């Protein structure tokens, strides 16, 4: 099969379009013909190695990146009863496993779901990991309640954009940070207030938030404690600076588990059916142009999601 191979740690030039062995489904697994694969910030961080992704130093090269996908089942291993060859599915690779920058991927059938009929493959790929991450963060971890106020950092990104929609659906007042060119976009997602992080200090614009959801990390997280009420919750998916110690003991600091399971993928489908969420703005790249997508992702100023188009749509 064709795949994008990470040949070593370093810049985007380390991503080489080439050949890899076809995967074979084991017991309880399916092989999926990948039609679209999402590009996530974690991908370029693994490519670079070090830091929070120091475990990436143990990779065996060539290595195939990619955590979420949408495609069509092409083979079922022994014991698989929930899917048949030809089923449209989407999913997120189990933790510690990647491989979606390729024409085929194998995955445990128990952690994938039927693709929502109203989404095409790029849209489903774009919503898989971002969707389950936002659901784990807001519903399972923050337990966001109607009437609460949430500050979501980096609102134009994939996870944060889904979180804005979900928070609004749950009945919260939603404040987000974004650059001016993304203000209309995040408002269209449901943000009640938008703070320009280039010219405005969120610490002086908001106070007594019930929840802060940090998708940015670094000093943004360190400064977020100041805007929480006593008893508030800071939920993060991007780490604070190395060695940082929380300055308050009267707030909860929580990291979502983001386990892979079918239930959270089916929750995305439920939210779509309720018209509570919709696909993000998508910029697509052919699989062989993964390096170009990484350059954009690493710039960290994208709107919505980057998606690799692996096959021409047949469904």
C-alpha positions as a printed Julia matrix, in Angstrom:
315×3 Matrix{Float64}:
   0.0     0.0    0.0
   0.99    3.63  -0.39
   1.79    5.45   2.85
   3.61    8.49   4.18
   6.67    7.24   6.04
   8.36    9.17   8.83
  12.02    8.36   8.21
  13.41   10.01  11.36
  12.84   12.88  13.77
  13.1    16.34  12.27
  11.35   18.66   9.86
   8.55   17.95   7.4
  11.14   16.72   4.89
  11.36   13.56   7.03
   7.92   12.58   5.68
   8.4    10.49   2.55
   5.66    9.1    0.32
   6.38    5.44  -0.35
   5.35    1.82   0.1
   4.47   -0.1    3.28
   3.18   -3.65   3.86
  -0.58   -4.13   3.81
  -1.98   -4.75   7.3
  -3.72   -8.04   8.08
  -6.72   -8.24  10.43
  -6.24  -10.36  13.52
  -8.92  -11.65  15.88
 -11.41   -8.91  16.66
  -9.86   -6.54  14.11
 -10.86   -5.04  10.8
  -8.81   -3.64   7.95
 -10.14   -0.32   6.67
  -9.44    1.18   3.27
  -8.67    4.73   4.37
 -10.38    7.49   2.4
  -9.37   10.39   4.64
  -7.01   10.84   7.59
  -6.97   13.79   9.94
  -3.83   15.81  10.65
  -3.52   16.62  14.36
  -1.06   18.8   16.26
   0.18   15.65  17.98
   1.46   14.44  14.6
   4.08   17.13  14.11
   5.06   16.88  17.78
   5.72   13.16  17.38
   7.63   13.93  14.17
   9.84   16.39  16.05
  10.26   14.15  19.12
  11.29   15.35  22.58
   9.32   17.41  25.1
   5.93   16.03  26.05
   6.39   13.55  23.18
   9.76   12.25  24.33
   8.31    8.75  24.12
   8.41    9.26  20.38
  12.17    8.73  20.65
  11.4     5.0   20.87
   9.83    4.89  17.41
  11.08    2.37  14.89
  11.57    4.04  11.53
  10.08    4.12   9.0
   6.99    4.97  11.04
   3.47    5.85   9.9
   1.76    8.75  11.7
  -1.97    9.43  11.93
  -4.48    8.91  14.71
  -7.94    9.17  13.14
  -9.53    8.24   9.84
 -12.65    7.53   7.85
 -12.96    4.77   5.32
 -14.53    1.5    4.22
 -14.08   -1.93   5.83
 -12.16   -4.19   3.42
 -11.52   -7.22   5.66
 -12.81   -8.61   8.96
 -10.76  -10.77  11.28
 -12.06  -13.76  13.25
 -14.77  -12.92  15.75
 -15.89   -9.63  14.18
 -19.69   -9.54  14.09
 -20.5    -5.81  14.16
 -19.16   -4.89  10.72
 -19.12   -6.28   7.21
 -16.9    -5.63   4.23
 -18.18   -2.46   2.57
 -19.3    -0.68   5.74
 -18.42    3.01   6.01
 -16.67    3.55   9.34
 -14.66    6.14  11.22
 -12.51    5.97  14.29
  -9.46    6.83  16.33
  -6.48    4.53  16.76
  -5.98    3.12  20.25
  -3.62    5.06  22.5
   0.0     4.53  21.55
  -0.89    3.23  18.1
  -0.85    5.24  14.87
  -0.8     4.49  11.16
  -3.57    6.44   9.37
  -1.32    8.24   6.86
  -1.77    5.21   4.62
  -4.15    3.54   2.19
  -5.06    0.87   4.75
  -5.12    0.55   8.52
  -6.03   -2.25  10.91
  -7.87   -1.52  14.14
  -9.89   -3.27  16.85
 -13.5    -3.4   15.7
 -14.69   -2.57  19.21
 -13.36    1.0   19.06
 -14.7     2.12  15.68
 -18.21    3.13  14.64
 -20.37    3.46  11.54
 -19.65    6.72   9.74
 -22.49    9.21  10.17
 -24.44    9.14   6.91
 -24.58   12.92   6.62
 -20.79   13.26   6.68
 -18.4    12.55   3.83
 -15.11   10.84   4.64
 -13.02   14.03   5.11
 -15.65   15.46   7.46
 -15.83   12.25   9.49
 -12.05   12.05   9.76
 -11.91   15.7   10.83
 -14.42   15.12  13.63
 -13.2    11.83  15.08
 -10.34   12.64  17.47
 -11.36   16.28  17.92
 -14.9    15.21  18.73
 -14.12   12.52  21.27
 -11.5    14.78  22.9
 -14.0    17.63  23.34
 -16.68   15.25  24.63
 -14.28   13.68  27.13
 -13.16   17.16  28.22
 -16.53   18.87  28.65
 -18.99   16.08  29.44
 -16.92   13.4   31.17
 -14.24   15.54  32.86
 -15.51   19.09  33.43
 -19.1    17.87  33.7
 -20.2    21.22  32.27
 -23.66   22.25  33.44
 -26.36   24.5   31.95
 -25.89   28.12  33.02
 -22.15   27.79  33.67
 -19.54   29.98  32.01
 -16.64   28.4   30.15
 -13.53   30.0   28.65
 -12.17   27.96  25.74
  -8.66   28.87  24.6
  -7.77   28.72  20.9
 -11.34   28.59  19.64
 -10.56   28.28  15.92
  -8.77   24.95  16.32
 -10.36   21.57  15.75
 -10.88   20.43  19.35
 -11.76   23.89  20.62
 -14.18   24.5   17.75
 -16.07   21.32  18.54
 -15.98   22.27  22.23
 -17.57   25.65  21.52
 -20.49   23.95  19.78
 -20.84   21.3   22.48
 -20.67   23.82  25.34
 -23.38   25.91  23.7
 -25.53   22.8   23.23
 -25.08   21.98  26.92
 -26.42   25.4   27.86
 -23.23   27.19  28.88
 -22.12   30.74  28.22
 -19.11   30.41  25.94
 -16.13   32.76  25.85
 -13.21   31.99  23.56
  -9.89   33.43  22.43
  -9.04   33.82  18.74
  -7.15   36.03  16.32
  -9.27   38.69  14.56
  -9.46   36.77  11.28
 -11.18   33.91  13.12
 -13.7    35.95  15.13
 -16.56   35.46  12.68
 -15.76   31.75  12.47
 -15.86   31.12  16.23
 -19.01   33.2   16.55
 -20.6    31.02  13.88
 -19.79   28.03  16.09
 -21.7    29.6   18.98
 -19.21   31.68  20.97
 -20.98   34.37  23.0
 -17.85   36.47  23.48
 -14.55   36.5   21.62
 -11.26   37.85  22.98
  -8.52   38.91  20.56
  -5.47   37.26  22.1
  -3.18   39.51  20.05
  -4.35   42.76  21.64
  -6.4    41.8   24.7
  -5.39   40.14  27.95
  -8.01   37.53  28.8
  -7.09   37.92  32.48
  -8.57   41.43  32.43
 -11.58   40.55  30.28
 -13.11   37.63  32.17
 -13.42   36.52  35.77
 -15.14   33.9   37.92
 -15.4    31.29  35.14
 -16.76   27.92  36.14
 -14.55   26.1   33.63
 -11.47   26.88  31.55
 -10.72   24.46  28.71
  -7.11   24.95  27.62
  -6.11   23.64  24.2
  -3.08   25.95  23.95
  -0.94   25.22  27.02
   2.23   26.97  28.16
   1.82   30.41  29.74
  -1.84   30.49  28.67
  -2.55   27.68  31.1
  -0.43   29.22  33.83
  -2.4    32.46  33.59
  -5.79   30.78  33.4
  -6.01   30.16  37.13
  -6.68   33.86  37.64
 -10.02   33.75  35.82
 -11.53   30.77  37.67
 -13.98   31.07  40.52
 -13.23   29.19  43.71
 -14.23   25.61  43.04
 -13.84   26.05  39.28
 -12.3    23.47  36.95
  -9.3    23.86  34.66
  -9.34   21.14  32.02
  -6.29   20.9   29.77
  -5.04   18.93  26.8
  -1.85   20.97  26.24
   0.64   21.08  29.13
   1.7    24.03  31.28
   5.36   25.13  31.22
   7.85   22.6   32.54
   8.09   22.76  36.31
   4.97   24.9   36.68
   3.15   24.53  40.01
  -0.55   25.46  40.24
  -0.88   28.72  42.24
  -4.28   27.83  43.71
  -5.58   24.91  45.71
  -9.24   25.94  45.53
  -9.7    24.87  41.89
  -9.63   21.46  40.23
  -7.0    20.74  37.58
  -8.15   17.95  35.31
  -6.82   16.16  32.24
  -9.34   14.25  30.1
  -8.74   10.53  29.76
  -9.73   10.5   26.04
 -10.05    6.73  25.93
 -10.97    5.21  22.57
 -14.35    3.56  22.45
 -17.38    3.29  20.21
 -19.65    5.12  22.66
 -17.88    8.45  22.24
 -17.87    8.15  18.44
 -21.59    7.39  18.55
 -22.05   10.46  20.77
 -20.64   12.51  17.87
 -23.3    10.95  15.64
 -26.01   11.82  18.2
 -24.85   15.42  18.38
 -24.81   15.64  14.59
 -28.36   14.27  14.42
 -29.46   16.89  16.95
 -27.72   19.56  14.82
 -25.75   20.55  17.9
 -22.42   20.23  16.05
 -21.33   20.3   12.44
 -18.06   19.69  10.6
 -15.27   22.25  10.94
 -13.76   24.21   8.11
 -11.56   21.68   6.29
  -8.46   22.17   4.18
  -7.62   19.02   2.28
  -4.27   17.76   0.98
  -3.44   14.7   -1.12
  -1.75   12.0    0.96
   1.56   12.61  -0.8
   1.47   16.26   0.37
   1.48   15.4    4.08
   4.65   17.46   4.57
   2.87   20.59   3.35
   0.01   19.92   5.76
   2.53   19.56   8.59
   4.04   22.96   7.82
   0.62   24.55   8.2
  -0.19   22.55  11.35
   3.11   23.47  12.96
   2.36   27.15  12.34
  -0.57   26.76  14.8
  -2.75   29.43  13.19
  -5.1    27.29  11.18
  -8.87   27.5   11.16
 -10.66   24.19  11.59
  -8.92   21.01  10.46
  -6.35   19.74   7.99
  -7.25   16.44   6.34
  -5.28   14.12   4.06
  -7.39   12.88   1.15
  -6.2     9.32   0.65
  -8.69    8.01  -1.93
 -11.3     9.53  -4.22
 -14.7     9.38  -2.54
 -16.84    6.4   -3.46
 -19.37    6.79  -0.62
